[in-house]
């Protein structure tokens, strides 16, 4: 049996498996489970291009940024891509995100990638029962996610990928580490390859728990006068698994102008489901403008909204060629996501295609 026939049989099986998993996630998720999962930083998109239209591009995410929405899009890396991004998350909350990544095409059909995301929430006052107002020092939490990705081109229409994520959360005397896996598929069709579909499963992995000296204290047991070191037991917590299902359509207006319309459905296991629509206008490869809106139940009423993000977002990319013969480019990306409270999320990134 040829490899092409094997792929043609394998992809429907994977799609069916992901669809069954998505239905289980949809049934498992409900509003009563909000707040029961940990590692919530896994839900924050740190990249500037995709956040400019709400991460709606599950079906058409290309290159390194695809490792967040749908890792299958990593397969579209042409040679080497390097991306830096800095996010002021919920401006005024002192939350900042620094992200770096690169991807490399290793042969005609395969691409590997590496990404590192570090989230900082600033210094937090140490407070105790006896000193609830603080003044005795500060501590600084650390959140780091490292992604190792692989994507493969199965045919001219089918692309797949997998992403292994190392999760680390810690303060000076308490920490938790774990592993999560993402997987995704993109399908391209249409007379000009302008119709795209995508599905991705994210943040699947074993439960995590915190441990460390911070849970230990000195005490006595059974009326003994001898002091012992006692360690409190800690409950495990689950990861915020979800599934994305999206589609997009490219309107090729002329050789210089393109308009892409995209939609996406996100089924969250531990929060409300989300529906996102977005559009991107492209002038050749030099300028791209984006806008999008993410809806979830109760988002229009502050009393029922469960997220600080209120839905609207927008972004822009300016790209310039470095070497036309080699196809190398440099671009600056910016995105804004509105929020209430705080003053929105601002992400700026720099990208090299070598």
C-alpha angles and dihedrals in degrees: 000000000000122000090243091059091046090054092046089056097039098052097057089049091052092046092051091048092051091046091053090048090049092053090051090050091049092052092043095052121082139146092259089068096056110129096018095104126073134207091060090169086078087074095057115097106216098187124100102215100051095041089056088077100027100268088288093143100093088129099043108025108136133192129357096339089063089075088081103044104024119350091204088079089066086081089074092069104125098203121316128356127185122186134183123187136178123193130194096203115204093349110236095034092086090236115143131176125202118193134182132174147154136196130200132196106226099183140347094291109022136073131182127199143186127199134177124196122187121186122197127189097183128239118330124202116248107236129185136182090260094042107032092161094061122220094146098094141289139262130208122214119216124211118183130171121187119192126198110190140187127186131182136197106225095178141333088285108032128067129172138181147173131210126199113202127197111206123202128177122171152148125193097287106016130057145163129199131184149147131249133183132213125192132180148168132207125196122197124196142142133096092289098024086261099133116078136178130187141180128185137178115209142191099012114159148105123302120272132216136188122244139170146099091301089078093053127090139165119255147133131255135207094006090301120153091213116100119230135186107247123194121202119227117244128211121235120243131208129234121252096253119186144161129227124206117183147159137192140188127205118214105202100204095177140325089287104035131061133172121195123194117194140177133190139186120204120196108199122197095207106027142031121305116254135215119199132187125183146162135210127196118200129194104200105296095310106077134025128179123192140185134171147162130218118204129195131164112288096008094131094057118067090209093058101031111114097190134059089224110089100199113257121104139165140183147178137208126198114191130186130187118243099183116007093192093056094034094236117158141179123210141179118214129194133180138178128200119190121231142180117234110026125028104284134264120289121194127181125181142179122213134193122194106192 
